[in-house]
Amino acid sequence: MSDATDRRILRQLLADPDVSNADLAERAGVTSASLWRRLDRMREAGVIQAIETRIDWRKLGYEVEVSLRFTLDKTEPRAFDDFIAAARLVPEVTEIQTFLGSVDLRLSVIARDMAHWQQIYRESILTLPHVADSDALMLVSNIKNVQALPL
Amino acid sequence: MSDRTATPDATDLAILKLLASDATRSAADIGRELQMTQPAIWRRIKRLSDAGVIAGRRISVDQTALGFGVTVFLGIRLAAKGRTSLEEFERAVTAIPEVQTVQHVLGQFDYRLRINARDIADFERILRRRIMTLPGVGQVEANVMLSEERRPGPL
């Protein structure tokens, strides 16, 4: 679906998502016109799904980030649907993932400070439906966070 | 937002909300939607970028189409803890190309990892040859990701 040139463009783009189109064309060894055409085509084909803005929540005053892991009550057929629908209504939830493994679901939740976290936890997290078990991992620091893939 | 501590106003948050899902939207386009002039929007975007609130772009790709069909989240607990072992572990784990994310966390595990593999066999290779051989690694828990949704957050 994508040829060697497309992969070269993507490898460079994922390694440095903020690269300008001029620099990206040069690094991938293509002309600007060819780069535009190929990026357009990859977006249309859905290989590139979106170009989003990364927001630094700390700069907006959100100092706390927690990874919440849930096991759901699987005797309830609508457990996943109900849980995810409810989690979407919590504004401080930034990521929702489902898993195959000992954990069913994971949420990334941000809060301004520990008092705010406690409030979110009590009012919005403990009230989520069909939870059998949960545990929390509190973020200390991001050691590595890249988008690069070994293409 | 002229200094670090100043808080963005409702218009700033509205701009962030529009840019969050599409970083390629032009100031003119955002201006039309928020009924503001293009230069006014541009000035605010520049201010948010200079303040580091806009941290950059995230390229969301179809990993399966690119041959990386398996994403696994790992929880790792170190067997022996001490300052040197943390640094040694972190240096070794960040060097693994298939590892996209490494987070130092507090709780049942010491580290959270996000790993992209071509398939389950490829993941097994990474787990055995790269992860289990990391210095100080103890208990490892793996969960294979089935779906993922990013939310706009409190904007």
Interface residues (C-beta under 8 A of the other chain):
Chain A: M1 S2 R7 L10 L13 L14 P17 D18 A45 G46 V47 I48 Q49 A50 I51 E52 T53 R54 I55 D56 W57 K59 L60 G61 Y62 S67 I84 R88 P91 E92 V93 T94 E95 I96 Q97 T98 F99 L100 G101 S102 V103 R106 I110 D135 A136 L137 M138 L139 V140 S141 N142 I143 K144 N145 V146 Q147 A148 L149 P150 L151
Chain B: R4 T7 P8 L16 L19 A20 S21 D22 A23 T24 A51 G52 V53 I54 A55 G56 R57 R58 I59 S60 V61 D62 Q63 A65 L66 G67 F68 F73 G75 E90 V93 T94 P97 E98 V99 Q100 T101 V102 Q103 H104 V105 L106 G107 Q108 F109 Y111 R112 N116 E141 A142 N143 V144 M145 L146 S147 E148 E149 R150 R151 G153 P154 L155
